[in-house]
Amino acid sequence: MTWQDIVIAIGQFGFTIAMIPTVLGKQKPAGITNVYTAICLSIFGVCFATLSLWLSAIGVWSSALAWWILVEQTFRSH
């Protein structure tokens, strides 16, 4: 584990916490925004994992999960 892994992970968990009001709120971002962001973050998680930056991978996947939840919420509401 490197200091970079810790810093990236802390930042990603912070982004995940910042997503809670959006996940719980009534207004959601546009569907394409949700899908694109969820896909990109999921891929970033794989990249971090292949670099053995496990905390970063878990952190970014937690953010990706929040975005995937938004994808599901957005498309269920239509």
URBELUR-V295370 format. One record per helix or strand. SS is the DSSP state (H for helix, E for strand). FROM is the first residue (numbers start at 1). TO is the last residue. Records with the same first field share a line. If there is no record, write none. Layout:
SS = FROM-TO ; FROM-TO
This chain:
H = 3-24 ; 31-50 ; 54-76
